[in-house]
Amino acid sequence: MSSAINIKQKAYKLLYAKNTHDLSELFKVQQHHLLLISQQKKYQLYQIPKSNGNYRSIEEPEIKLKKIQAILNEHLQCFYYPLKPNSVYGFCIHVSSNDEFNIRSNAYRHIGCKTMINIDLKDFFHTISFQQVHQLFQKHFKKWNAEMLHLLTEICTYNQRLPMGAPTSPVLSNLVCLNLDHELENYAKYSGITFTRYADDFTFSSKKTLSYKDIQYLLSIIHHYGFIENTDKVKLLQSDDIKIVTGIRVLNERLELPEHYIEQINIEIQRHKIEKIFNQYASPNDKLYIQNIDENNFEKMDILGKAPDIDFILHKQKVLYIG
């Protein structure tokens, strides 16, 4: 947990960087190396299985690029923190002891609701373009010159969009969604609706009856900002329906973790442990051999969306059952 002073210092350091020399000092890399890395971006591409049987494509940056992205992410998070809408619970830093941004706190907001609307976005990161990131930097970081704007946009994007696997993609997606979040918050407040967003999962709930007309209006706002819904995951849940928010069952007075979710988490944790040990001790030839046998047998665990919450679930599991 960072202090409020450190948050401001890191945000200002990024805000008031004037040239690529300042950036090279920030990223602890020589200036010509920084330019070279931005021009010759390297990513490892692979797929991980999803629970529905499909695969998620991952673009993992090579180590030098990833280190730069990790430092940039840290400073962007500090910049985003005071701007963060109350509805956002995913990919946020914690500054004060009152901060709780995770799947549990996201679901907790919807306890006691009568009806609920779930909307999941399709290809969330990949929908955010090079141009959007460039415009975002241009809008918020007015001290940056044209060279810095282009260089940092290049560092954060791959194939002209946000990569699924770069440390900077989550916070940039939050920054891109600022206006969308505020518009949905205003509509929710006016309509007596509770709204939260965890990454690409949007949840709207109310003690009154929501309808398909509400879904259409909410989707019209989302479409206005260039995002498309995953039609299979758009749901209207009435009072008698089971309501799940970011994997947690929402009841009238408490939250409950579904049994299948606990089983899935345990399986993924074991996969993670096995893969971690394998990557630590196996030789390069062993890894190549395993990968060549059958890609489906060399599964990388599908916890990209759950990773920030694994420790939370392991160490605070009792909290999930709120009596």
C-alpha positions as CSV (number, residue, x, y, z in Angstrom):
1,M,0.0,0.0,0.0
2,S,1.5,3.4,-1.0
3,S,1.2,6.6,1.0
4,A,-0.8,9.6,-0.4
5,I,2.5,11.5,-0.6
6,N,4.2,8.8,-2.7
7,I,1.1,8.7,-4.9
8,K,1.3,12.4,-5.7
9,Q,5.1,12.3,-6.2
10,K,4.9,9.5,-8.7
11,A,1.9,11.1,-10.5
12,Y,3.8,14.5,-10.7
13,K,7.0,12.8,-12.0
14,L,5.0,11.5,-15.0
15,L,2.9,14.6,-15.5
16,Y,5.9,16.9,-15.6
17,A,8.3,14.8,-17.6
18,K,9.5,17.1,-20.4
19,N,11.5,14.9,-22.8
20,T,12.8,11.5,-23.5
21,H,15.8,12.1,-21.3
22,D,13.4,12.5,-18.3
23,L,11.6,9.2,-19.4
24,S,14.9,7.4,-19.6
25,E,15.7,8.4,-16.0
26,L,12.2,7.4,-14.9
27,F,12.5,3.9,-16.5
28,K,16.1,3.5,-15.5
29,V,17.3,2.8,-19.0
30,Q,19.6,4.6,-21.4
31,Q,17.8,7.0,-23.8
32,H,18.9,5.2,-27.0
33,H,17.8,1.8,-25.5
34,L,14.4,3.3,-24.7
35,L,13.9,4.4,-28.3
36,L,15.1,1.1,-29.6
37,I,12.8,-0.9,-27.4
38,S,9.8,1.2,-28.4
39,Q,10.6,0.7,-32.1
40,Q,11.4,-3.1,-31.9
41,K,8.7,-4.3,-29.6
42,K,8.8,-8.1,-29.0
43,Y,5.9,-10.2,-27.6
44,Q,5.4,-13.9,-27.0
45,L,2.1,-14.9,-28.3
46,Y,0.2,-17.9,-26.8
47,Q,-3.3,-19.0,-25.9
48,I,-4.8,-20.1,-22.6
49,P,-8.1,-22.1,-22.2
50,K,-11.2,-20.4,-21.0
51,S,-13.9,-22.0,-18.9
52,N,-16.3,-22.0,-21.8
53,G,-14.0,-24.2,-24.0
54,N,-12.6,-21.3,-26.1
55,Y,-9.2,-19.8,-25.9
56,R,-7.9,-16.4,-24.8
57,S,-5.0,-14.9,-26.8
58,I,-2.2,-13.5,-24.7
59,E,0.5,-11.2,-25.9
60,E,3.3,-11.2,-23.3
61,P,6.0,-8.5,-23.7
62,E,9.6,-9.5,-23.6
63,I,11.4,-8.7,-20.3
64,K,13.0,-5.3,-21.1
65,L,9.8,-3.9,-22.5
66,K,7.8,-5.5,-19.6
67,K,10.0,-3.8,-17.0
68,I,9.4,-0.4,-18.7
69,Q,5.7,-1.0,-18.8
70,A,5.7,-2.1,-15.2
71,I,7.3,1.2,-14.1
72,L,4.9,3.2,-16.3
73,N,2.0,1.3,-14.9
74,E,3.0,2.2,-11.4
75,H,3.0,5.9,-12.3
76,L,-0.1,5.8,-14.3
77,Q,-1.9,4.1,-11.4
78,C,-0.9,7.0,-9.2
79,F,-2.2,9.5,-11.7
80,Y,-5.5,7.5,-12.1
81,Y,-6.2,7.1,-8.4
82,P,-7.6,10.6,-7.6
83,L,-9.7,10.4,-10.8
84,K,-11.1,7.0,-10.2
85,P,-14.9,6.9,-10.3
86,N,-16.6,5.3,-7.3
87,S,-18.1,2.6,-9.5
88,V,-14.7,1.1,-10.6
89,Y,-13.3,-1.9,-8.6
90,G,-10.8,-3.6,-11.0
91,F,-7.1,-2.9,-11.5
92,C,-6.8,-0.1,-8.9
93,I,-4.1,0.6,-6.3
94,H,-4.9,0.8,-2.6
95,V,-3.7,4.0,-0.8
96,S,-5.7,4.3,2.4
97,S,-6.9,1.5,4.8
98,N,-10.4,2.2,3.6
99,D,-9.6,1.3,0.0
100,E,-11.0,-2.1,-1.0
101,F,-11.1,-2.7,-4.8
102,N,-11.6,-6.3,-5.6
103,I,-14.2,-8.8,-6.7
104,R,-15.8,-9.0,-3.2
105,S,-16.2,-5.3,-2.7
106,N,-17.5,-5.1,-6.3
107,A,-20.2,-7.7,-5.6
108,Y,-21.0,-6.3,-2.1
109,R,-22.5,-3.2,-3.6
110,H,-25.3,-5.2,-5.1
111,I,-26.5,-7.1,-1.9
112,G,-30.2,-6.9,-1.4
113,C,-31.1,-6.0,-5.0
114,K,-34.4,-7.1,-6.6
115,T,-33.2,-7.2,-10.3
116,M,-29.9,-7.1,-12.0
117,I,-28.3,-6.5,-15.4
118,N,-25.0,-8.0,-16.3
119,I,-23.1,-6.8,-19.4
120,D,-19.7,-8.1,-20.5
121,L,-17.7,-6.4,-23.2
122,K,-16.2,-8.2,-26.1
123,D,-12.4,-8.0,-26.7
124,F,-12.1,-5.2,-24.2
125,F,-8.4,-4.4,-24.4
126,H,-8.2,-5.1,-28.2
127,T,-11.0,-2.6,-28.8
128,I,-8.8,0.2,-27.4
129,S,-6.7,1.6,-30.3
130,F,-3.3,3.2,-30.7
131,Q,-5.1,6.4,-31.6
132,Q,-7.2,6.3,-28.4
133,V,-4.1,5.8,-26.2
134,H,-2.3,8.7,-28.0
135,Q,-5.4,11.0,-27.5
136,L,-5.6,9.9,-23.9
137,F,-1.9,10.9,-23.3
138,Q,-2.4,14.1,-25.2
139,K,-5.4,15.1,-23.1
140,H,-4.0,14.4,-19.7
141,F,-0.2,14.9,-20.1
142,K,0.0,18.4,-21.6
143,K,3.7,18.8,-20.8
144,W,4.7,15.9,-23.1
145,N,6.1,16.8,-26.5
146,A,5.2,15.0,-29.7
147,E,8.1,12.6,-29.5
148,M,7.2,11.5,-25.9
149,L,3.5,11.1,-26.9
150,H,4.4,8.8,-29.8
151,L,7.1,6.9,-27.9
152,L,4.9,6.1,-24.9
153,T,1.9,5.2,-27.1
154,E,4.2,2.8,-28.9
155,I,5.4,1.3,-25.6
156,C,1.9,0.6,-24.5
157,T,0.4,-0.8,-27.7
158,Y,0.9,-3.7,-30.0
159,N,-0.6,-4.2,-33.5
160,Q,-2.2,-0.8,-33.1
161,R,-4.2,-1.7,-29.9
162,L,-3.8,-2.5,-26.3
163,P,-2.2,-5.9,-25.8
164,M,-3.8,-8.5,-23.6
165,G,-0.8,-9.2,-21.3
166,A,1.0,-5.9,-20.9
167,P,1.2,-4.4,-17.4
168,T,0.0,-1.0,-18.7
169,S,-3.2,-2.3,-20.4
170,P,-5.5,-2.5,-17.4
171,V,-4.8,1.0,-16.1
172,L,-5.0,2.5,-19.6
173,S,-8.4,0.8,-20.1
174,N,-9.6,2.4,-16.9
175,L,-8.4,5.8,-18.1
176,V,-10.0,5.4,-21.5
177,C,-13.3,4.5,-19.7
178,L,-13.4,7.5,-17.5
179,N,-16.1,9.4,-19.4
180,L,-18.1,6.2,-19.9
181,D,-18.0,5.4,-16.2
182,H,-19.1,8.9,-15.3
183,E,-22.0,8.8,-17.7
184,L,-23.2,5.4,-16.5
185,E,-22.8,6.6,-12.9
186,N,-24.9,9.7,-13.6
187,Y,-27.6,7.6,-15.3
188,A,-27.6,5.1,-12.5
189,K,-27.9,7.8,-9.8
190,Y,-30.8,9.4,-11.6
191,S,-32.6,6.1,-12.2
192,G,-32.2,4.5,-8.7
193,I,-29.7,2.0,-9.9
194,T,-26.4,0.7,-8.4
195,F,-23.6,0.5,-11.0
196,T,-20.2,-1.1,-10.7
197,R,-17.5,-2.1,-13.2
198,Y,-14.7,-4.6,-12.7
199,A,-12.6,-4.5,-15.9
200,D,-15.0,-5.5,-18.7
201,D,-17.8,-6.7,-16.4
202,F,-20.6,-4.1,-15.9
203,T,-23.2,-4.7,-13.2
204,F,-26.4,-2.7,-12.7
205,S,-28.8,-3.6,-9.9
206,S,-31.9,-2.1,-8.3
207,K,-34.6,-2.7,-5.7
208,K,-37.1,-1.8,-8.4
209,T,-37.8,-3.8,-11.6
210,L,-35.3,-3.4,-14.4
211,S,-36.3,-4.3,-18.0
212,Y,-34.9,-5.0,-21.5
213,K,-35.6,-1.4,-22.2
214,D,-33.0,-0.5,-19.6
215,I,-30.5,-2.9,-21.2
216,Q,-31.0,-1.2,-24.6
217,Y,-30.4,2.2,-23.2
218,L,-27.3,1.1,-21.3
219,L,-25.9,-0.6,-24.4
220,S,-26.5,2.6,-26.4
221,I,-24.2,4.5,-24.0
222,I,-21.6,1.7,-24.1
223,H,-21.7,1.7,-27.9
224,H,-21.3,5.4,-28.1
225,Y,-17.8,5.0,-26.6
226,G,-16.8,2.3,-29.1
227,F,-17.3,-0.8,-27.1
228,I,-19.3,-3.9,-28.1
229,E,-21.0,-6.3,-25.7
230,N,-20.5,-10.0,-25.6
231,T,-24.1,-11.0,-26.4
232,D,-23.9,-14.3,-24.7
233,K,-23.1,-12.6,-21.4
234,V,-25.8,-9.9,-21.4
235,K,-28.3,-11.0,-18.8
236,L,-31.5,-9.6,-17.1
237,L,-32.0,-11.3,-13.7
238,Q,-35.2,-11.0,-11.9
239,S,-35.9,-11.5,-8.2
240,D,-36.1,-15.3,-8.3
241,D,-32.9,-15.7,-10.4
242,I,-29.5,-16.6,-9.1
243,K,-27.3,-13.4,-9.3
244,I,-23.6,-13.8,-9.9
245,V,-21.3,-10.8,-9.8
246,T,-17.6,-11.3,-10.7
247,G,-17.9,-15.0,-9.7
248,I,-19.6,-14.3,-6.4
249,R,-23.3,-15.1,-5.7
250,V,-25.2,-12.1,-4.4
251,L,-28.0,-12.8,-1.9
252,N,-30.4,-10.6,0.0
253,E,-28.1,-10.1,3.1
254,R,-24.8,-11.7,2.2
255,L,-22.3,-12.9,-0.4
256,E,-21.6,-16.5,-1.2
257,L,-18.8,-18.1,-3.2
258,P,-20.3,-20.8,-5.5
259,E,-18.9,-24.3,-5.1
260,H,-17.9,-24.5,-8.7
261,Y,-15.9,-21.3,-8.4
262,I,-14.0,-22.6,-5.4
263,E,-13.2,-25.8,-7.3
264,Q,-12.1,-23.8,-10.3
265,I,-9.9,-21.5,-8.3
266,N,-8.2,-24.5,-6.5
267,I,-7.5,-26.2,-9.9
268,E,-6.0,-22.9,-11.3
269,I,-3.9,-22.4,-8.2
270,Q,-2.4,-25.9,-8.5
271,R,-1.7,-25.3,-12.1
272,H,0.0,-22.1,-11.2
273,K,2.2,-23.8,-8.6
274,I,3.1,-26.6,-11.0
275,E,4.0,-24.2,-13.8
276,K,6.0,-21.9,-11.5
277,I,8.1,-24.9,-10.3
278,F,8.4,-26.1,-13.8
279,N,9.6,-22.7,-15.1
280,Q,12.1,-22.4,-12.3
281,Y,13.8,-25.8,-12.6
282,A,13.2,-27.1,-16.1
283,S,15.8,-26.7,-18.7
284,P,15.1,-24.8,-22.0
285,N,15.1,-28.2,-23.8
286,D,12.6,-29.6,-21.4
287,K,10.2,-26.7,-21.9
288,L,10.5,-26.9,-25.7
289,Y,9.8,-30.6,-25.5
290,I,6.7,-30.2,-23.4
291,Q,5.4,-27.4,-25.6
292,N,5.9,-29.5,-28.8
293,I,4.1,-32.5,-27.4
294,D,0.7,-30.9,-27.3
295,E,-0.1,-27.3,-26.7
296,N,-3.4,-28.3,-25.1
297,N,-1.5,-30.2,-22.4
298,F,0.8,-27.3,-21.6
299,E,-2.0,-25.2,-20.2
300,K,-1.3,-21.7,-18.8
301,M,-3.8,-21.1,-16.1
302,D,-6.7,-18.9,-16.9
303,I,-6.5,-16.5,-14.0
304,L,-5.8,-13.3,-15.9
305,G,-9.0,-11.7,-14.7
306,K,-8.8,-13.4,-11.2
307,A,-5.0,-13.0,-10.5
308,P,-5.3,-9.9,-8.3
309,D,-7.9,-11.7,-6.2
310,I,-6.3,-15.2,-5.7
311,D,-4.5,-14.2,-2.5
312,F,-7.6,-12.4,-1.3
313,I,-9.6,-15.6,-1.7
314,L,-7.0,-17.8,-0.2
315,H,-6.3,-15.6,2.9
316,K,-9.7,-13.9,3.5
317,Q,-12.1,-16.6,2.4
318,K,-14.2,-16.3,5.5
319,V,-14.9,-12.7,4.5
320,L,-16.6,-13.9,1.4
321,Y,-19.3,-15.5,3.5
322,I,-20.9,-12.5,5.1
323,G,-23.5,-13.3,7.7
